[in-house]
């Protein structure tokens, strides 16, 4: 039952990141996004090591979404 709470949290956090991309909001500053990406990757590895499916998925999704924001920030800087 408590996994449901974790999955709801996962959906809300990842959904918040996805909304910034879908709405085409300006990406966060590149330095912040890069640090966040690295932290998300490290936390993904840790959560996978601990066999925590909810946090592995959450941090992997956060890493992917922040990587997308890195690409968006770099592309925007070139324009």
QUIURHU-V472861 format. One record per run of one state. SS is the DSSP state (H for helix, E for strand, C for the rest). FROM is the first residue (numbers start at 0). TO is the last residue. If there is no record, write none. Layout:
ss=SS from=FROM to=TO
ss=SS from=FROM to=TO
This chain:
ss=C from=0 to=0
ss=H from=1 to=21
ss=C from=22 to=28
ss=H from=29 to=48
ss=C from=49 to=51
ss=H from=52 to=77
ss=C from=78 to=78
